[in-house]
Amino acid sequence: MKLIAKAEQNYPFSEHIIHVENSAGKNYELVTWHFPNGQMVQLVMYSPEDAELYSMPPSLVLADEGDQGQFYTAKEIELFLSRIMNS
């Protein structure tokens, strides 16, 4: 069983988080999810409700996902990640 760091518990699908990189002196974290379907995605998390897409598989094209990779609500982030997980 994976021990989940406190920071990871604030993010959706925390059971699939494989890495959280804290920025030194900055107010964000680079969070990496690896889903059972093999897809991996990274978001720069400024808060649980504010994120920016850092990387995702080039084979995935998802329409209408944020404003050029920006997510402004926790629901947008969760919807984006669920679509990656279920792709």
Phi and psi restraints in degrees (value plus and minus 20) as a CYANA .aco file:
   2 LYS   PHI     -99.4   -59.4
   2 LYS   PSI     113.6   153.6
   3 LEU   PHI    -102.9   -62.9
   3 LEU   PSI     106.3   146.3
   4 ILE   PHI    -117.8   -77.8
   4 ILE   PSI     104.3   144.3
   5 ALA   PHI     -84.2   -44.2
   5 ALA   PSI     134.9   174.9
   6 LYS   PHI     -76.3   -36.3
   6 LYS   PSI     -60.6   -20.6
   7 ALA   PHI     -81.3   -41.3
   7 ALA   PSI     -57.5   -17.5
   8 GLU   PHI     -86.2   -46.2
   8 GLU   PSI     -49.2    -9.2
   9 GLN   PHI     -85.6   -45.6
   9 GLN   PSI     -38.1     1.9
  10 ASN   PHI    -101.6   -61.6
  10 ASN   PSI     -28.3    11.7
  11 TYR   PHI    -129.0   -89.0
  11 TYR   PSI     128.7   168.7
  12 PRO   PHI     -86.2   -46.2
  12 PRO   PSI     133.3   173.3
  13 PHE   PHI      34.8    74.8
  13 PHE   PSI      21.2    61.2
  14 SER   PHI     -79.4   -39.4
  14 SER   PSI     -44.9    -4.9
  15 GLU   PHI     -86.1   -46.1
  15 GLU   PSI     -35.2     4.8
  16 HIS   PHI    -124.8   -84.8
  16 HIS   PSI     -17.3    22.7
  17 ILE   PHI     -95.9   -55.9
  17 ILE   PSI     106.3   146.3
  18 ILE   PHI    -128.2   -88.2
  18 ILE   PSI     -35.1     4.9
  19 HIS   PHI    -179.5  -139.5
  19 HIS   PSI     118.6   158.6
  20 VAL   PHI    -149.9  -109.9
  20 VAL   PSI      98.5   138.5
  21 GLU   PHI    -126.7   -86.7
  21 GLU   PSI      96.5   136.5
  22 ASN   PHI    -102.5   -62.5
  22 ASN   PSI     116.8   156.8
  23 SER   PHI    -103.9   -63.9
  23 SER   PSI     112.5   152.5
  24 ALA   PHI     -91.9   -51.9
  24 ALA   PSI      96.0   136.0
  25 GLY   PHI      56.2    96.2
  25 GLY   PSI     -14.7    25.3
  26 LYS   PHI    -136.3   -96.3
  26 LYS   PSI     145.4   185.4
  27 ASN   PHI    -123.1   -83.1
  27 ASN   PSI      33.3    73.3
  28 TYR   PHI    -174.0  -134.0
  28 TYR   PSI     145.3   185.3
  29 GLU   PHI    -151.6  -111.6
  29 GLU   PSI     124.1   164.1
  30 LEU   PHI    -115.9   -75.9
  30 LEU   PSI      94.7   134.7
  31 VAL   PHI    -131.6   -91.6
  31 VAL   PSI     112.3   152.3
  32 THR   PHI    -135.2   -95.2
  32 THR   PSI     104.6   144.6
  33 TRP   PHI    -126.8   -86.8
  33 TRP   PSI     120.7   160.7
  34 HIS   PHI    -149.2  -109.2
  34 HIS   PSI      92.1   132.1
  35 PHE   PHI    -111.7   -71.7
  35 PHE   PSI     139.8   179.8
  36 PRO   PHI     -78.2   -38.2
  36 PRO   PSI     -44.1    -4.1
  37 ASN   PHI     -99.6   -59.6
  37 ASN   PSI     -15.6    24.4
  38 GLY   PHI      70.4   110.4
  38 GLY   PSI     -27.8    12.2
  39 GLN   PHI     -97.7   -57.7
  39 GLN   PSI     120.4   160.4
  40 MET   PHI    -144.9  -104.9
  40 MET   PSI     119.8   159.8
  41 VAL   PHI    -161.2  -121.2
  41 VAL   PSI     126.3   166.3
  42 GLN   PHI    -146.0  -106.0
  42 GLN   PSI     114.1   154.1
  43 LEU   PHI    -144.6  -104.6
  43 LEU   PSI     121.3   161.3
  44 VAL   PHI    -106.5   -66.5
  44 VAL   PSI      95.6   135.6
  45 MET   PHI    -122.1   -82.1
  45 MET   PSI      93.2   133.2
  46 TYR   PHI    -105.3   -65.3
  46 TYR   PSI     -49.1    -9.1
  47 SER   PHI    -183.4  -143.4
  47 SER   PSI     152.0   192.0
  48 PRO   PHI     -82.3   -42.3
  48 PRO   PSI     -32.4     7.6
  49 GLU   PHI    -138.8   -98.8
  49 GLU   PSI      -8.5    31.5
  50 ASP   PHI    -164.1  -124.1
  50 ASP   PSI      95.6   135.6
  51 ALA   PHI    -167.1  -127.1
  51 ALA   PSI     143.3   183.3
  52 GLU   PHI    -155.7  -115.7
  52 GLU   PSI     116.2   156.2
  53 LEU   PHI     -85.8   -45.8
  53 LEU   PSI     108.1   148.1
  54 TYR   PHI    -123.6   -83.6
  54 TYR   PSI     -68.5   -28.5
  55 SER   PHI    -177.3  -137.3
  55 SER   PSI     131.6   171.6
  56 MET   PHI    -173.6  -133.6
  56 MET   PSI     143.8   183.8
  57 PRO   PHI     -79.7   -39.7
  57 PRO   PSI     112.2   152.2
  58 PRO   PHI     -85.1   -45.1
  58 PRO   PSI     -39.7     0.3
  59 SER   PHI     -94.0   -54.0
  59 SER   PSI     -35.2     4.8
  60 LEU   PHI    -115.0   -75.0
  60 LEU   PSI     109.6   149.6
  61 VAL   PHI    -144.4  -104.4
  61 VAL   PSI      91.7   131.7
  62 LEU   PHI    -135.9   -95.9
  62 LEU   PSI     100.9   140.9
  63 ALA   PHI     -95.5   -55.5
  63 ALA   PSI     130.5   170.5
  64 ASP   PHI      36.6    76.6
  64 ASP   PSI      20.1    60.1
  65 GLU   PHI    -120.1   -80.1
  65 GLU   PSI      73.5   113.5
  66 GLY   PHI      49.9    89.9
  66 GLY   PSI    -198.8  -158.8
  67 ASP   PHI    -118.5   -78.5
  67 ASP   PSI      72.3   112.3
  68 GLN   PHI      35.7    75.7
  68 GLN   PSI      27.6    67.6
  69 GLY   PHI      65.0   105.0
  69 GLY   PSI     -11.2    28.8
  70 GLN   PHI    -119.5   -79.5
  70 GLN   PSI     119.6   159.6
  71 PHE   PHI    -145.1  -105.1
  71 PHE   PSI     111.5   151.5
  72 TYR   PHI    -133.1   -93.1
  72 TYR   PSI     -24.6    15.4
  73 THR   PHI    -158.3  -118.3
  73 THR   PSI     136.6   176.6
  74 ALA   PHI     -81.6   -41.6
  74 ALA   PSI     -54.6   -14.6
  75 LYS   PHI     -85.8   -45.8
  75 LYS   PSI     -61.2   -21.2
  76 GLU   PHI     -80.8   -40.8
  76 GLU   PSI     -62.8   -22.8
  77 ILE   PHI     -83.6   -43.6
  77 ILE   PSI     -66.6   -26.6
  78 GLU   PHI     -83.0   -43.0
  78 GLU   PSI     -62.3   -22.3
  79 LEU   PHI     -82.5   -42.5
  79 LEU   PSI     -65.8   -25.8
  80 PHE   PHI     -78.5   -38.5
  80 PHE   PSI     -69.6   -29.6
  81 LEU   PHI     -84.9   -44.9
  81 LEU   PSI     -57.1   -17.1
  82 SER   PHI     -86.2   -46.2
  82 SER   PSI     -54.6   -14.6
  83 ARG   PHI     -89.0   -49.0
  83 ARG   PSI     -57.2   -17.2
  84 ILE   PHI     -84.5   -44.5
  84 ILE   PSI     -66.7   -26.7
  85 MET   PHI     -82.6   -42.6
  85 MET   PSI     -54.4   -14.4
  86 ASN   PHI    -117.7   -77.7
  86 ASN   PSI     -10.4    29.6
